[in-house]
Amino acid sequence: MRYFLVWFIAGLVFLSAIPLTAEQALAIPAFARKYNFPCSVCHLPSFPKLNDFGNMFRDRGYQLLGEQDLPTSDHLTNGYWPVAFRTTVGYQSSSLHKVGDGTPGDPVANISSGGFGFTGLDILSFGTLARDISFGVVYTPGLGSAGFGSGSTAGQGDLESAFLKLDNLFHSDYLLNLKVGKYELDLPFSEKRSPTLNTPFVMYHYMAGAPYTTVLANPGLLASQAYANPNDFAIGDNHPGLELAGIKATPGDGFFRYSLNALSNSDVNAGGTGGGHKLNFYGHVTQSFGGYGIVSGQRVGAFGAYGKVPTVPNPVCPGMSDCGAIAKDGESFYRVGGDASLTAFNQVNLFGAYMHANDNKKLFSLQPTPIAGAQNAVWNGAFAGLDYNPVQIPAWLFSYRYDVIRNSRQGDPTFAKSFNDVNSHTVMARYNFNISTRVDTTLHAEYNYFQTKKTNAEGRNQTGQTGLLAFDFAF
């Protein structure tokens, strides 16, 4: 840990050496080309986190409610093309301690990886097709050398997002908007818009029974140190579905927002059963006061998910090779939680969320290899973060986030209650500089340290670390 902290501090020193008189970054390129306005209109100076106005712009279907919103407008300038590219290039170093291989001679082996490279590539297109008809498409191609050499996405190219949205239905002043396709859920805090690059929001993706790691997998893991959980539904993943959402101004300069989603479960447990044909549900409501609650004002919210996970393949297609999304049965799960976002001085944002999760015991007792004496898997997750964008040096953004998981009951009763409890700490600094309205470039330093309970091959605690010093840019 000492080595990585030194490495991270050295990165901050390097960042500090850049002149603070460099130009501030301009907008995400597609909208910068369209409207020719600075990034600070919609983003914090260090993209991709949206400010209050940027969130309103998104909620209203990427429209300023003027003639230039339309793709047929004669006023579009700067060679407008509604496509942008984003990637991150630099150096990443990762380690996972006390991996072990289950043998007496090597109970606490460590693994590490480090090198120059890039994360991957996002090809993004967002905008309007006509007044109050918006769209979004994000393509992530499979790339064999992605992940800074610690992995490969070859053969995994996919449309991460593809949706059409009908805004302002029945002239409701954007209280009724309908989206269909594949998209990011309205999470308490967007993972796609988070300034951190290496570290996921743990509770968004956590699975009971599956030891948590970040960049590096756990190759020394024995079958006895995990148990199968068919529920791979994660609120942090993009899902195919339909959303009814809206926003309404309320007294006190606040906003009421809601998002109600019906989601296909054809992508849940697809590797085990072929996926299902039923619907899962997710909802999120927020109320803010004195602003939107990201740069100004305060915000509180509540969210939840309920659904069924397919556990048994359809008997007419037991091999699932050509029969996707027709799994026979499904068992229930739910997630419920609350969130809050507090701001001060237009430069400090304190945010957090808590979630209670429950996977029905039948998910473990009715799968092809049932767990004897299965019980409900119950766990609680939370995170708290602080973003600081100093007005004195506005091109900088500093951030800290703490993620925690606490299990109260395991689906397999032979596992300790605290198995796979997680503590994760992330610190980050970004300096955004740019020279034109067509490119956003940020120098990024990030360090993450996490610990998991009783997850190695010897039943011991494990720790992992990741450091990143890189350029994050979009054009």
Secondary structure, 3 states (H helix, E strand, C coil): CHHHHHHHHHHHHHHHCCCCCCCCCCCCHHHHHHHCCCHHHCECCCCCCECHHHHHHHHCCCCCCCHHHCCCCCCCCCCCCCCEEEEEEEEEEEEECCCCCCCCCCCCCCEEEEEEEECCCEEEEEEEEECCEEEEEEEECCCCCCCCCCCCCCCCCEEEEEEEEECCHHHCCCCCEEEEEEECCCCCCCCCCCCCCCCCCHHHHCCCCCCCCCCCCCCCCCHHHCCCCCCCCCCCCCEEEEEEEEEEEECCCEEEEEEEEEEECCCCCHHHHCCCCCEEEEEEEEEEECCCCCCCCEEEEEEEEEEEEECCCCCCCCCCCCCCCCCCCEEEEEEEEEEEEEEECCCEEEEEEEEEEEECCHHHHCCCCCCCCCCCEEEEEEEEEEEECCCCCCCEEEEEEEEEEEEEECCCCCCCCCCCCEEEEEEEEEEEECCCCCCEEEEEEEEEEEEECCCCCCCCCEEEEEEEEEEEEEC
